[in-house]
Structure formats: C-alpha cells, structure tokens
Amino acid sequence: MTELILRIITAGGYWGIAALMALENIFPPVPSEVIMGFGGIAVAHGEMRFWPLLVAGTIGSVIGNYCWFLAGQKLGYRRLKPLIDRWGRWLTIDWEDMERLERFFTAHGGKTVLLFRIVPTFRTMISLPAGLMHMPTAKFLAMTAVGSAVWNCVLIAAGYWLGHNFSQLEHYTGPVTIGIIVLAVGWYIYRVATWKRRG
C-alpha cells in the first residue's frame, strides 16, 4: 500500500495528493498519515511546496467527506425510523435519541464536525450523521475544510521534520488511535448491556 501511494504521489504530484486524500475519506483504510507525510517529505526535499500541498490535500479531504455527507443528506434521518424501531437495542438508540441528535446538530453541528475532523480515528465518520441530520451544506463544507486543513498541516509538518523516518509518527499516533478505539468499543458494550427502550 505504501509503495503504491508513493508511486501515485510521484506520478500525479498535487493532483495525486488530492485524489488520494479523497479516496482516504471514502475508504478510510487508505492512511492520510502516509499520504500527507510523504508530501511533507517532498516539501523537505524541495520537490513540493507547502501551500499547494496543503490546498490539494484539503480539497481532496473535502471532496471525500462530501460524498458521505451527500449520501446521508439524500437518505435523511427520518427514513431510519423502521430500522431503529427494530434494531434499537443493538444500535443503542431509540427514536427519541435521533430527535435529540437532530436538535444537537442544529445547535452545534459546525463545532462537532470541526472537532471530529482533527480526531485521528473518527474523522470521516462524522460526515454521514451530519448529512442525515440535514446540517447546512455550506457550514459542513466550511468546517470540514478548516478541520482538514489543521489535520493536514500537522501531517505535513511531521513528514517535513521526520524526513525518511516518518514511520516514527506511528509511535505517537498508533497508541492514541488504539486508545480511542478501545474506549469506543467499551462504551458500546456498556450501552448495549444497560440499554432500555423508552416508554
């Protein structure tokens, strides 16, 4: 995977970066850390420039996230009611939760999207519920662009300073990612075990 990413970046330049970052947000197993990290290495070696790299990576991120947002927006959260009524226990939500979530996104959707865009593990996942809750498109795109730019800046800087030893970044991001996943799984198990349908 890493060699393929490097070949695409070498052949496609900024366009390759944008395409890879769009794919990274549609298919999360493609690692943004490697894509933008290699971009940072290219900046350190004078093969790329920081600002065009940041713009390309951010545009790709926004496009990829918009695909999930658009899917959620077309579906709409109200169409999930039969699914929630039947499988609410395993989803650990009931319809009242969905209505509460809709009110939350109406009031705080922009800040939520911005925050999730700089969290290593769940950056892409926030796009679907934002679309389901019909968050205003302009606000979603703006917050996604800002959050993605911040995250991409961190990865470019890491690639620039770590150079060819960019793999050292895994010593920092790896444990954080694992910790977040463990907490999320633990929270889900707790929710399933204690969940009771309202009414």
Stockholm file with secondary structure:
# STOCKHOLM 1.0

chainA/1-199         MTELILRIITAGGYWGIAALMALENIFPPVPSEVIMGFGGIAVAHGEMRFWPLLVAGTIGSVIGNYCWFLAGQKLGYRRLKPLIDRWGRWLTIDWEDMERLERFFTAHGGKTVLLFRIVPTFRTMISLPAGLMHMPTAKFLAMTAVGSAVWNCVLIAAGYWLGHNFSQLEHYTGPVTIGIIVLAVGWYIYRVATWKRRG
#=GR chainA/1-199 SS CHHHHHHHHHHHHHHHHHHHHHHHHHSTTSCHHHHHHHHHHHHHTTSSCHHHHHHHHHHHHHHHHHHHHHHHHHHCGGGGHHHHHHHHHHHTCCHHHHHHHHHHHHHHHHHHHHHHTTSTTTTTTTHHHHHHTTCCHHHHHHHHHHHHHHHHHHHHHHHHHHGGGGGGGHHHHHHHHHHHHHHHHHHHHHHHHHCCCCC
#=GC SS_cons         CHHHHHHHHHHHHHHHHHHHHHHHHHSTTSCHHHHHHHHHHHHHTTSSCHHHHHHHHHHHHHHHHHHHHHHHHHHCGGGGHHHHHHHHHHHTCCHHHHHHHHHHHHHHHHHHHHHHTTSTTTTTTTHHHHHHTTCCHHHHHHHHHHHHHHHHHHHHHHHHHHGGGGGGGHHHHHHHHHHHHHHHHHHHHHHHHHCCCCC
//
